[in-house]
Amino acid sequence: MTRLHLGPSNLRAVAFSAAILLAPLISACATAVDEPRAIHVEGDVVGAHDPSIIKEGDTWYVFTTTPPHLKTPDQFPIRCSNDLTHWKACGYVFAEIPAWIAQLSPKTKELWAPDISFFDGKFHLYYAYSVFGVNASGIALLTNKTLNAQSADYHWVDEGLVLQSHPEDDFNAIDPNLILDEKGQAWLSFGSFWSGIKMRKLDRKTGNLSTEDMKTYSLATRSKPDNFDPAKPGLPPNYQAIEAPFIVRHGDYYYLFVSYDLCCRGTKSTYRTMVGRAREVTGPYVDADGKKMSEGGAKPLLSANQKWLGPGGESILLQKDGDIIVFHAYDAKTGVPSLQISKLTWTDGWPHAALEGDVHQ
């Protein structure tokens, strides 16, 4: 038997050669781990719009905008799952639109854009009322001790009106999203079309607007193009289309996710999800090139593919076992919206997500 004796210099050479041979494999594995992945969903997922997700115990709950032309007066469908794949209907938040909203906004037929969060021992559900294409709108709040409808503690408490916008305002008080900053201070972002995404400081104890800081912060807007189609009567121009803000803190930054362009148009929906980041919760938020979102900057995150159109209306859930983004998209053949979920990965300080049917899937 021939024995091979390696000295120190030979060992270094072998180690170096092995490193070169293994480098592509290691790189491929790292890339695979870092790649975002669409999570397959089934069950009661068709018709979901503007999903907001949270987890209590071993159950994920998704709250969605009330679909138009619902056969009952119920508001805010709730869906639940124990694995993020299989979803079932779990009731509604309201049996009907609250009387005080019907009085303030008699043309409102469906309540929109629920935003669910948990802090200080209670679930907080911010939501909006309005009418399509106008900014005579409002944001209200509900609270609950639990999301388990079988619990004796399950009861939605109507905390009333939080914020309104009027035709003379340059913003639209819909699409609310709550964020607690690194100091535990509560903030509410909101907005759709007009001058874009705004933010107000909240009183954490009451969930209402702060009486100490009454400033309206401007976070993001769309740039006015040189050429654009004129607005249709009674509607804002399409170039102003930015809405559905959602803010999370990850690492050293706050990330502002928004939806660009047009939702709710079936196969003509052009929604796409964009993102920017900031050191402070009130901004300035910038894209990867350093352009401020308040000046039209934004980094693309999700866009249409051949299977699904208009991905947007997003919410994010940061979890120990992997962050996810939940959103809706429209079937490219039928135009019907459906629930979508993707693993959210982070590379070089920026999030990445996938839409079912993407080429790299």
Helices and strands as residue ranges (DSSP letters): H 8-34, E 38-39, E 42-43, E 52-56, E 59-63, E 75-81, E 86-94, H 99-104, E 112-119, E 122-129, E 137-144, E 157-165, E 177-180, E 186-190, E 197-201, E 217-220, G 238-240, E 242-250, E 253-260, G 266-268, E 272-278, G 293-295, E 299-302, E 308-317, E 324-331, E 337-343, E 345-347, E 350-352
